[in-house]
Amino acid sequence: MLKTAAFLVGLALIFNTQRRALVSSFGFGVANAVVVAKMLPVASPSMIKVGFSGRDVLKKDRPLLPETLGLITGVFYLFSLLLFIPFAFYHHLTDTFSDGQFPHHKLAAYLSAILSIQSMLMLGVADDLFDLRWRHKFFLPAIAAIPMLMVYYVNWGKTSIVLPPFLEMGSTIDLGFLYYAYMGAFSIFCTNCINIYAGLNGLEVGQSVVLGVCVLINDYLYISGPPCPVMDNHLLSTYIMLPFVLASLPLLKYNWWPARGFVGDTYCYFAGMVFAVVGILGHFSKTLLSFCGPQIFNFLYSLPQLFHLVPCPRHRMPVYNEKTGKLEPSRADVSKCNSAVKTVLRALAKFRLIRVWEDASKMEVSNMTLINLTLVHIGPLREDHLTMVLLSLQFAWGILAIILRHQLAKLIFGA
Amino acid sequence: MLKTAAFLVGLALIFNTQRRALVSSFGFGVANAVVVAKMLPVASPSMIKVGFSGRDVLKKDRPLLPETLGLITGVFYLFSLLLFIPFAFYHHLTDTFSDGQFPHHKLAAYLSAILSIQSMLMLGVADDLFDLRWRHKFFLPAIAAIPMLMVYYVNWGKTSIVLPPFLEMGSTIDLGFLYYAYMGAFSIFCTNCINIYAGLNGLEVGQSVVLGVCVLINDYLYISGPPCPVMDNHLLSTYIMLPFVLASLPLLKYNWWPARGFVGDTYCYFAGMVFAVVGILGHFSKTLLSFCGPQIFNFLYSLPQLFHLVPCPRHRMPVYNEKTGKLEPSRADVSKCNSAVKTVLRALAKFRLIRVWEDASKMEVSNMTLINLTLVHIGPLREDHLTMVLLSLQFAWGILAIILRHQLAKLIFGA
């Protein structure tokens, strides 16, 4: 009943009498969220039947849950992006269609965004299906970014970046081919940074929703201000991000503790690509990177274990304590490390960047992920409370980045 | 060795010194064919492992073969279409890039073609994976056609068709919304017509290759002639069709009798969408329909059984005769039909449109498919010989349609 009403409100917003594209975009998001919420429980048994399933190891009874549910969100989200096309260009169709003023380059950019997101969704499903090797899947996002890079090349070919005046190297510098390498690397970063900061119910979708809200706030600051040359970029970003955030909400609820299903690599990759697309086509990739502070910290903090300077167990997720029902930091056995490494680890423990458990025969440290570090600082937490803390951190960081970005930019580049 | 050489020739053609887009397109097709040929045997075990497999029931030992191999052709084909973008627009990038003359509307059309094909590939995989119900999958092609229809709407919005002068109703008639319904229906037809004219090793890919060659011949007649307004449409069609035909050839070889793997619904849908896309964006959907004579005949001929006027067994494929190793027409038991139906069936048998086996207690007819009808006329055939006959028929019909189209058009519409 409530859902039907929400769906009808969504439809009314899509076909709003003033034909405002932004309102239509919001309407698509609302209607879509209702459809996704309805489809998730319907699709779950089919997913398990096909073999898309996994155990939730942080629960007492380790239930078998459907996987790859990000596919449902992804497919309906893409569907709404496609149906939105005539609404995005409505005013051009009615007012200036006959003068040949139609902005085909904007349509091409929008289509390339959809193509890249859809390509990543396919590659994500392929990964969930065939369990691709790490060295193959690492580069998949760069492949999925090709449509966007091709259109970037033929549409703008602009590969120069603005330099701050104090460098005294001229106002811009042309990076040429390097700029495409940068965009490819940016896509790889966006998709993998969500995928490695994961493992708790609600964390993958939650961080995506929080990042999406930060992007929308930043877009709003441009769109609501006086007309400026980058306004169109931020409108495009909003058209892509707004329905994404809304279509992710029902998945977040479904995946929230205690989860009824997992989102799969499919969601992490596909969500990462949505961010890569708005960052590149909206020309604010550096701002977007600044929102990803927790993800970047998590990645850098993980490096000693990823490079095996510190022993790295196969799974670094927190440990479920059956008695308390809470999560505790998981540990790596560092007894066999040489004394220099041990000294460094003890020093890090002084700064509370790690926790050390040591007795005469054995030395253990907490695994180096932001999730474990949070447990080290706050103490054992129930899974959903831990997710909540991490998402709050993400949001606070994002807001701080927005404030700094808009204040610092004035300082560095002038008003 | 030979494959490496072919791959290098493909690369040389892509980066041909004269920067001819058509030569690059051919080069992509050649290089792609080599990659697909190499990937098919590599991917086959993974496909079986994931559950994409089926038995070849028209063989003595009914071997288990990998399914859904059309996915391999499809993914690499899409990949080559994306990488082709800068080559397609090379002359615009170098000559007139700075004057803002870049043909963004053509880029948008090309991107929408890729999007529709990719959407259909995804839906095809979903069908092979989840075994969708017939009433759901029937409309999938119309959904996959949405990107193209949206771009058609904002790009041209032209929904009028040219009328022949003798109707005396004016030179054109605007079909409005009906034209979009027509394009949706056309997509549904193209994808399903290949899917229901199937079941023999090599038939699905073979008919697609033959249809593709007919489209290319028709395109060539326009491209090689004097400059005309529709030349660009046929260039676009060639850019899409040429690499498709070439990437399908290794799959045809792999699927040829005795097949080492099946192409899956994935290939039938995806190939059908390639035809729908060139028909719509190339503005020659009616010509394309005329090439599909055998498919249309097969569909109409099947109707009495599809509507259960004549009993329809679950499978209507020919029957494998273990003694001769040849295929014979499969039969439907019509003993329980009323006498009117029996009379009609006996009359059809007189015109050799069906075969009847009748004795005192039982009456059987050959199942009403073009495949069985061919066996009725020619007699039992080995599977590959039957496929060969059907493909020859397809090619002969296509050539006839091209000749008629170019001669008849002059008669009806004037020169």
Boltz contact constraints between the chains, C-beta under 6 A:
constraints:
  - contact:
      token1: [A, 46]
      token2: [B, 130]
      max_distance: 6.0
  - contact:
      token1: [A, 50]
      token2: [B, 129]
      max_distance: 6.0
  - contact:
      token1: [A, 82]
      token2: [B, 146]
      max_distance: 6.0
  - contact:
      token1: [A, 82]
      token2: [B, 147]
      max_distance: 6.0
  - contact:
      token1: [A, 85]
      token2: [B, 150]
      max_distance: 6.0
  - contact:
      token1: [A, 86]
      token2: [B, 153]
      max_distance: 6.0
  - contact:
      token1: [A, 89]
      token2: [B, 154]
      max_distance: 6.0
  - contact:
      token1: [A, 104]
      token2: [B, 104]
      max_distance: 6.0
  - contact:
      token1: [A, 104]
      token2: [B, 105]
      max_distance: 6.0
  - contact:
      token1: [A, 104]
      token2: [B, 108]
      max_distance: 6.0
  - contact:
      token1: [A, 105]
      token2: [B, 104]
      max_distance: 6.0
  - contact:
      token1: [A, 107]
      token2: [B, 108]
      max_distance: 6.0
  - contact:
      token1: [A, 108]
      token2: [B, 104]
      max_distance: 6.0
  - contact:
      token1: [A, 108]
      token2: [B, 107]
      max_distance: 6.0
  - contact:
      token1: [A, 108]
      token2: [B, 108]
      max_distance: 6.0
  - contact:
      token1: [A, 111]
      token2: [B, 111]
      max_distance: 6.0
  - contact:
      token1: [A, 115]
      token2: [B, 115]
      max_distance: 6.0
  - contact:
      token1: [A, 118]
      token2: [B, 118]
      max_distance: 6.0
  - contact:
      token1: [A, 129]
      token2: [B, 50]
      max_distance: 6.0
  - contact:
      token1: [A, 130]
      token2: [B, 46]
      max_distance: 6.0
  - contact:
      token1: [A, 146]
      token2: [B, 82]
      max_distance: 6.0
  - contact:
      token1: [A, 147]
      token2: [B, 82]
      max_distance: 6.0
  - contact:
      token1: [A, 150]
      token2: [B, 85]
      max_distance: 6.0
  - contact:
      token1: [A, 153]
      token2: [B, 86]
      max_distance: 6.0
  - contact:
      token1: [A, 154]
      token2: [B, 89]
      max_distance: 6.0
